[in-house]
């Protein structure tokens, strides 16, 4: 059930856990499809991403790291067991598990790729904050970044921080 919070500069309806999970799933679907502008549209301009042993601060850092990904690599991220772990009037923290599957570099195979199994199971902790969309757009780091006006994020709540913590690795890939 959604709840209304009054926060400075923003009156926001807190999204449900399923709305937040949907936004998180969209984030990783955009990553899998290399749709980086759509991924960034789900995040605040000051988004901080703890990813692969590095901390990426802001859209410029995130985009630079994503542009280094091999274009021939196929990756699928599956999100499960999402639950709201903390909620305040200004932020909500969602915890979930993410299983990553990856096929090697090279030309994409015809049909499904054959892999030995998952690459890794990670814990994903994602903080969402209620946003004033006009304020977020004004704080955008570059004029060519995706606008949040078309954000399909949970009721105007944007991802402000995400921490990926690997729990299990599944052999050589």
Buried (B, 14 or more C-beta within 10 A) or exposed (E): EEEEBEBEEBEBBBBBBEBBBBBBBBBBBBBBEBBBEBBBBBBBBBBBBBBEEEEBEBBEBBBEBBEEEEEEEBBBBBBEEBEBEEBEBBBBBBBBBBBBBBBEEEEEEEEEBEBEEBBBBBBBBBBBBBBBBEEBBEEBBEEEBBEBEEBEBBBBBBBBBBBBEBEEEBEEB
